[in-house]
Structure formats: structure tokens, C-alpha cells
């Protein structure tokens, strides 16, 4: 295989690896957000307070009176259902499980790409050495 072909293949593999790294960052961010939400719900469940500060967006908060600890949760297609805090935490745990599985698959794919790149480098070095 020509040196240019090795360089081209390595470049394509590197681009794919970078895309997977970006995907990994997104998954990690989603995991962190869900873990923070889970922690917040656990604290709310234990709390005896009747008021909390609620983030209404862009770090702007409003003092909110807690009338009920029953939550309204979107379960897909904009369908809303009432859930208890423990039920909602269970949903979050399921989502975390799916994200962790997805993260593991991305890690495995990155490792495969690294192995492919190493093989290409070894092949290129061997061919270059054989030509000399």
C-alpha cells in the first residue's frame, strides 16, 4: 500500500475517533446532569421544608412553595404523567443505565479504532523498512 494511502486511512480513523470523543463528552455531560437531578430529588424527598428555590432558567431562581411532592414527568411524545419522587428516581436510574451502556460501546469502538491505527502504522513502517 502506498504511503499516501496509509496517511489517508489514518486521517479517516482519526476523524472517526474525534467524533466518538465528542459523543463521549455529550454522554458524560448527560450522565452528570442526571446524577445531579437524582441527587436533587433525593434531597427533596428527605426534606421537610415547605419552600425551595426553583431555577426557572439561566440561573434565575424563584422561591416556590411545595404543595405536593408528586411530580409531573414527561414520558415521551409530550405525554405527562404523575410520578412520586421514588418512581422518578427509578426512571432516572434506568436512563443512567442506558447512558452507561452507550458510553461503554463508544469506549469499545474507540479502542477498536486505536488498534486499527496501530496496525496501519506498523504496516506502513514495515513497508517503508522493506523498501530500504
C-alpha positions in Angstrom: 0.0 0.0 0.0 1.3 3.5 -0.8 2.4 5.8 1.9 -0.4 8.3 0.8 -3.0 5.5 1.3 -1.8 4.9 4.9 -2.0 8.6 5.6 -5.5 8.9 4.2 -6.7 5.9 6.1 -5.1 7.1 9.4 -6.8 10.5 8.8 -10.2 8.9 8.4 -9.7 6.8 11.5 -8.6 9.9 13.5 -11.7 11.8 12.4 -13.9 8.9 13.4 -12.1 8.8 16.8 -12.6 12.5 17.3 -16.3 12.2 16.6 -16.5 9.4 19.1 -14.7 11.5 21.7 -17.2 14.3 21.1 -20.0 11.7 21.5 -18.4 10.6 24.8 -18.3 14.2 26.1 -22.0 14.5 25.4 -22.8 11.2 27.1 -20.7 12.2 30.1 -22.5 15.6 30.3 -25.9 13.8 30.2 -24.8 11.4 32.9 -23.6 14.3 35.1 -26.9 16.1 34.6 -29.0 13.0 35.5 -26.8 12.3 38.6 -27.4 15.9 39.7 -31.1 15.6 39.2 -31.2 12.3 41.0 -29.3 13.9 44.0 -31.7 16.9 44.0 -34.7 14.6 44.0 -33.3 12.5 46.9 -32.7 15.7 48.9 -36.2 17.0 48.1 -37.7 13.6 49.2 -35.9 13.8 52.5 -36.6 17.5 53.1 -39.3 18.8 55.4 -39.0 22.3 54.0 -42.2 23.9 52.6 -40.3 26.2 50.3 -37.5 25.8 47.8 -35.7 27.9 45.2 -36.6 26.8 41.7 -34.4 27.5 38.7 -36.6 29.0 36.0 -33.7 29.2 33.5 -30.3 30.8 33.1 -29.6 30.6 36.8 -32.6 32.7 37.7 -34.4 31.4 40.8 -37.8 31.9 42.3 -39.0 30.9 45.8 -41.6 28.2 45.4 -44.0 26.7 47.9 -44.1 22.9 47.9 -47.8 21.9 47.9 -47.1 18.3 47.0 -44.1 16.1 46.3 -46.0 14.5 43.4 -44.1 15.2 40.2 -45.3 15.6 36.6 -42.9 13.7 34.3 -42.8 13.6 30.6 -42.6 10.0 29.4 -42.2 10.6 25.7 -44.2 12.3 22.9 -45.1 15.1 25.3 -47.1 12.7 27.4 -47.1 13.9 31.1 -47.9 11.5 34.0 -47.9 12.0 37.8 -45.0 10.2 39.5 -43.7 10.0 43.0 -40.1 11.0 43.7 -39.0 7.4 44.2 -40.7 6.4 40.8 -39.0 9.3 39.1 -35.6 8.4 40.6 -36.2 4.8 39.2 -36.7 6.3 35.7 -33.5 8.3 36.1 -31.6 5.2 37.2 -32.9 3.4 34.0 -31.8 6.3 31.9 -28.4 6.4 33.6 -28.0 2.6 32.9 -28.7 3.2 29.2 -26.2 6.0 29.0 -23.5 4.0 30.8 -24.1 1.1 28.2 -23.8 3.6 25.4 -20.6 5.0 26.9 -19.2 1.5 27.1 -20.0 0.9 23.4 -18.3 4.2 22.5 -15.2 3.2 24.6 -15.0 -0.1 22.8 -15.3 1.5 19.4 -12.5 4.0 20.3 -10.3 1.1 21.4 -11.0 -0.7 18.1 -10.0 2.4 16.1 -6.8 2.7 18.1 -6.0 -0.9 17.3 -6.7 -0.3 13.6 -4.5 2.8 13.7 -1.6 0.9 15.4 -1.9 -1.9 12.8 -1.7 0.7 9.9 1.3 2.4 11.5 3.1 -1.0 11.9 2.3 -2.0 8.3 3.5 1.4 7.0 6.7 1.2 9.0 7.3 -2.4 7.8 6.7 -1.5 4.1 8.9 1.6 4.5 11.7 -0.6 6.0 11.3 -3.3 3.3 11.8 -0.6 0.6 15.1 0.4 2.1 
